[in-house]
Amino acid sequence: MELRSDLKLSIIIPMYNAEKYIGICLDSILDSSLIKEEYEIVIVNDGSKDKSPEIAQDYALKYSNVTYLTQENQGQSTARNYGIKTCKGEYVWCVDADDKVISEKLPKIIEALDEYRDLDILAIQLQNVTEEGQYLDIECSQPMLEHNKVLSGVEAILSGYNPSSICALITKKQLFVDNNIFFVKGITHQDVELTYRLMPCATNVVFSDITPYLYIYHPNSTSKSMVPEKKIKYIKDDIYIINSFRRLALSFKDINPQLYSVICNRSQNVLFGLVYSLYKNKKEWGKLGINSVIIDELRKEQLYPMKGHFDSLKKSLFVKLFLNIPCLIK
């Protein structure tokens, strides 16, 4: 069913204990020259315990295009899903509460959505930046793909689309709703998992050179944590993604063998990277018991020893000589 709205864009901001950042994030959007009647901001409080709900509610009272929603703490995935299902805009853009945007570049998003009619996805680029404001590299640039040209999502995957942050995809709400594609609750890498499922559903996609998003590097993120329980959870989520990619590949096995092959290869690369990280960090992680737990989990999922083809002879040999030998991993 076609969803109709006078709003062009809904900006979804999941929020948890973000009192230091939420005001900066909101100001960076509201200070832009976007026409207020063309967009809305939907803040979803995920059970915050600090003062961020008070800050967010103040903005909702002050600005008619800011909506404040709240839920018990269920994680970012659920908060994003709540925002997507509730919002009224034609397009959805997820922005994290501890990041911000470049105000003067936001009108370029609306211009691009108007220029390319009937887009399902407008892909943008993210500028990595330190907490001190130092610019780093560009993320989600998708160098394998031709930019500023309409492609299908399938063409994008076949050409080398690299699944990444949902913050880099401005997506028609109808694409989520019609295909019943939402974030999986509780996994760390929810963006990578969802964006790869979402992309094949898109008929019209443009990968643009617009870089309106400042992705702020926080050194104490989960991926950098060496607390064994957190590291194990982080790696187990990679296993979930491997299986998700394999299920996605199987759905195309009979109708598009080439797409099936490309997605299988993506799954194999994630698996190779996971096991290689165990091998590389054996000395440090092994003492913490991380490697043994993960190898046991991989075996349970029938992912270890690794089987199948890899995209280079070098990888295949490395798997055979090193990675598939448990005593070299544990």
N, C-alpha and C positions, 0 to 999 in steps of 0.2 A: 504494500500500500504506500502510495506517495505521501511523504510528509511535507506539508506546506507551512511556510513561515515567512513573515516579513523580515525577520532577522537573518542577516547573512552568516553571522559567525557567533558561535558559543565558545567561550574560553573556560575550560573546566580546570579548577585548581583544587586537587585533593590536599588536605592540610592536617598535619599532626605535629603538635608542639613546635610551631613555627613562629613564635612570637618575635624572634630576631629578624625574620625575613619577610613575613607576609605583607607588611606595609610597604616595603621596598618593591616587592613583586607587583602589588596592586597599583602603586603609583606609576611604575614604569609602563603599565598598560593605559591607565586613565590619563596620563600626561600626553598621550599621543593625539594626533589630529583626527582619529577615527570619529565618524559621526555616531553619536550616542545611540541613535535609533537603529543603527546597522548591526550592533553587536551587544552581547551580554557577557557578564562574568558570573560563573556559578562556582561558589566556594563550597566544598564539601568537607566539613570538619569531621575527622575520623577519631572522635573521642579524645581530643587534646586535653591535657591536664594543666597546661600553662595558660597564659593570658591571650593566646592567639584567637580563641573564640570571641572575646570581647572586642579585640581589634577588628576582626572581620565583620562582626555585627555592626560596628560603628560605620564601616564603609557601606554596608548594605542599607543603613538608615540614611546615609548622606547621598548615595548615588542610586537613582531609580533603575539603572541597568546592572546593578550588582545584587545577586541573590545569595543568601546564606542558607545552607542545608547542614544538617548534623546527623550523625549516626553513632552508635556504639563502636568502639575500636574493632575494626575488622580487617584493616590493612588497606594499602593504597589501591589494590586491584578493585576491591568492592566499592571504595569511594569513587574511583573513576567510573565504574559501571553505573553507579547511582547518578552521577552527574550527566553521563551520556544519555541515560534513559529519561532524565527529567528535563534536560535543556530544550530550548525552543528554536535554536538556530538551524539553518540549513546545513552548515558545516561545523565540525567540532575540532577544537584544538586543545590538547592537554598541555598544561603548563604546570611545572612543579613549584610548590610554594617557596622553596629555597633557591629558586632561580629568578631571573628577570628577563625582560625583553628590551630591545632597543626601540624606544618610542617612535622615533622618526621613520623607522622602517616598516611599521605596521601597516600604513596605507598601501604599501606595495603588495601586501597579501590580498587585500580587497581588489586591487587593480588586476592582479593575476587571476583571481576567481572570476572577475567580470570578463577578462580577455579570453580565457579558455572556457567556452560554454560547456555545460554538462560535465564538468570534471567530477570524478569520484574522489580523487586524491591529488592534492597539491603538496609535493614534497619540498621542504625547505632545508637549510643547513644550520647547524648549531655551532656557535663560537664558544670554545672552551675558554674559561677564564678562572684565575685564582681568586680566592676570597679577598685578596688585596687589590684585585682589579687588573692584574697583568694578563694580557691576551696570550693564549697558547695556540693550539692548532684548531683547525676546523674539523668538526665531526659530522657524519652523515652526508658527506659530499657526493657519495655514489659515483666515483670516478669511472667505473665501467660503463655507465649509462650515458646516452646522449641527453643533454639538458635542453630545456625549453622547447621540447617537442612532445606531442601527445603520443603516448604508448599505451598498450593494454598492460594490466598487471602481470599477465602471463609472459608477455614480451619482456617486461622488466626483469622477471626472475630468470628467464632464459638468457638474458644479456648480462647477468651478474649482480642483480639486486642483492644488497647485503642487509638483512633485517637488523634493525637497530631501534633507537628511541622512538616512542610514539609521539614525542614532542616535535619530531621532524616531519610528521604527517598531519596535514590539515585535511580531514576526511569528511565526506558527506555522511550525515547522521544516518541516512537511509541505508548506507552500505553496512553499517553495524546491525541495524534493525532487521533488514530483509534477509540477511544471512545468519542472523542469530550469533554473531561473533562478538564476544565480550572477553574481558580479562579473566584469566584463571585465578581464583582466590589463593593467596598464600605463597606464590612462587616469587623468587627474587627477580628473575629475568622475565617478568611478565611482558615487557615491551617486545623483546625479540620473538617470543612465542606467538604473541598476537599479530604482530605486523606481517609475519610470514604466512599466517593463515588468511589474513585480510587481503593481501596483495593480489592473489589470483582471482578474487571476486570483482576486482575493479576493471571496468571497461576502458576508462579514460584516466590516465595518470600523467602528470607533468612533474619532472624533476627540475626544480628551478635553482637559480643561483642566489636567491634571496637568503640573507643570513640575519634574521631579526631576533634570534634567541641567544641569550647568554647562559650557557650551561656552566654553573659555578662548581668548581672542583672542591669537594670537601674531603680532606685527607682521612677523616675518621669514618668513612663509609663502610658498609658491611663487607664489600668485596676486599677491602684492605685489612679487615680484622683477622687476627690470628687466634682468637678464642676458638678452641676446637669445635664446639657445638655450632657456632655461627659459620665457620668454614665448611663443616660437613653439610649443613643445610644449604649453603650457597652452591656447593658442588652437586648435591643431590638434585637441586633444581635444574642443573645442566642435564642430568640424566632424564628428567621429565621432558625437557626440550628435545632431546634426541628422539625420544619415543613419540613426541608430538609431531616432529618432522617426518618420522617414518609413517605415522598414520596418514599424514597429509599426502605423502608420496603415493601411498597405496590407493588413495582416492582418485588418483590420476593414471594409475597403471594401465588401464584398458583404454582410456579416452585420449590420453596424451603421453605416449611413452617417453618423449623427449623431456617433458616437464617432470615426469616420474624420476627419470635418471638424474636430472639436475638437483632435485630436492633430496634424493637418496644420497647424492654426493655431499650436499650440505650437511646432512645428518652425520655422515662418516667423518667429515672434517671437525665437527663439534666433538665427536667421540675421540678422535685422534688427539685433539687439543686437550681434552680432559685427562686422558691417560698420560699424555706427555707431561702435563703439569704435575702429576703424581711422581713421575720419574725424575723430573727436574728438581722437585722440592722434597725428595725422599728423606734426606738427612733431617730437615727441620720438621716436616709434617709426620714422618714416620715415628718420631719420638712422642708425638702427641696422639698417636693412634689413628690419625686421619686416613692414611692410605689403606690400612686393613679394612676399615669400615666401608670405604668407597669401593674397593675391589670386591668385597662381599656383596655390596648392593648391585654392582655391575653384573656379577655372576647371576644373581637372583633374577635380573632383567634379561639374562641371556645376551649380554653385550660384551662379555669378557670370558675367554680370550677373544680379541677382535677378529671378525671375519669380513669377507667381502672385498670389494675393490677400493683402492684409494687413488687419488688423482695424480699421483706421481710414483715412479719406481723407487725414488728415495724414501718416500713415506712407507711404501710396502716393505722395503728391506728393513727399515728401522723398526717397524712393528714386529716383523719376524725375528730379528736378532736381539731386540731389547724389550720393547713394550709388552710383548706377549709372554715374557718370562717373569712369573710372579715374584721370584726372589730379587729381581732387579727393581721392582716397584715398591714392595712392602718395606 
